Every structure is written in structure tokens, then in C-alpha cells.
Amino acid sequence: MDPKMVALYRAATPQQKLAAVDQLNRTLQSLKSAELEANRPDLSAEQRRAELRRWWLSARD
């Protein structure tokens, strides 16, 4: 890991660290949702959300 990134992380407040994790989680969910939409165009929006929840809670690819 880049030493500058390590230094920034160590200097961050707990609130800043939580905000970074929250943003990473949102990005990950958005990417997975886009993958589902591209690979499973037959799913409705609600079905896609259900698949995303299932994927998120199972913590697997």
C-alpha cells in the first residue's frame, strides 16, 4: 500500500474513516447493480434489488 495513503488513513478521524467505508460500500453496490442490469436484463428493478441484497448479505462474488 502506498505510504501516503497509509499516512492519510492513520490521520483520519473515526468519522472520516466511516465516511470512506460508506462511500466504498455504495460504489461497490452500484457496480454490482450495474453488473446485474447488464447480465440479467430480464430482472425487474425490484428483482435486481432483491438479488443485490442477497449478494450483499452472502458476502460472495
C-alpha positions as CSV (number, residue, x, y, z in Angstrom):
1,M,0.0,0.0,0.0
2,D,1.2,3.5,-0.8
3,P,2.8,5.1,2.3
4,K,1.0,8.4,1.6
5,M,-2.4,6.6,1.7
6,V,-1.4,4.8,5.0
7,A,-0.5,8.2,6.5
8,L,-3.8,9.7,5.3
9,Y,-5.7,6.8,6.8
10,R,-3.9,7.0,10.1
11,A,-4.5,10.7,10.3
12,A,-8.2,10.4,9.6
13,T,-10.8,10.7,12.3
14,P,-13.2,7.8,13.0
15,Q,-15.9,9.8,11.3
16,Q,-13.8,10.2,8.2
17,K,-12.9,6.5,8.2
18,L,-16.6,5.6,8.4
19,A,-17.5,8.0,5.6
20,A,-14.8,6.4,3.4
21,V,-16.1,2.9,4.1
22,D,-19.7,4.1,3.4
23,Q,-18.6,5.6,0.1
24,L,-16.7,2.4,-0.9
25,N,-19.8,0.3,0.0
26,R,-22.1,2.5,-2.1
27,T,-19.7,2.3,-5.0
28,L,-19.5,-1.5,-4.7
29,Q,-23.3,-1.8,-4.6
30,S,-23.6,0.5,-7.6
31,L,-21.1,-1.6,-9.6
32,K,-22.8,-4.8,-8.7
33,S,-26.2,-3.4,-9.6
34,A,-24.9,-2.3,-13.0
35,E,-23.4,-5.8,-13.5
36,L,-26.8,-7.4,-12.7
37,E,-28.6,-5.0,-15.0
38,A,-26.1,-5.8,-17.8
39,N,-26.1,-9.6,-17.3
40,R,-29.7,-10.1,-16.3
41,P,-31.8,-7.6,-18.3
42,D,-34.8,-9.8,-17.6
43,L,-34.9,-8.8,-14.0
44,S,-37.3,-6.1,-12.8
45,A,-35.9,-3.3,-10.7
46,E,-37.3,-5.0,-7.6
47,Q,-35.9,-8.3,-8.5
48,R,-32.5,-6.7,-9.1
49,R,-32.7,-5.0,-5.7
50,A,-33.5,-8.4,-4.1
51,E,-30.5,-10.0,-5.9
52,L,-28.3,-7.2,-4.7
53,R,-29.5,-7.7,-1.1
54,R,-28.9,-11.4,-1.4
55,W,-25.4,-10.9,-2.8
56,W,-24.6,-8.3,-0.2
57,L,-25.7,-10.4,2.7
58,S,-24.0,-13.6,1.5
59,A,-20.6,-11.7,1.1
60,R,-19.6,-13.7,-2.0
61,D,-18.9,-12.8,-5.7
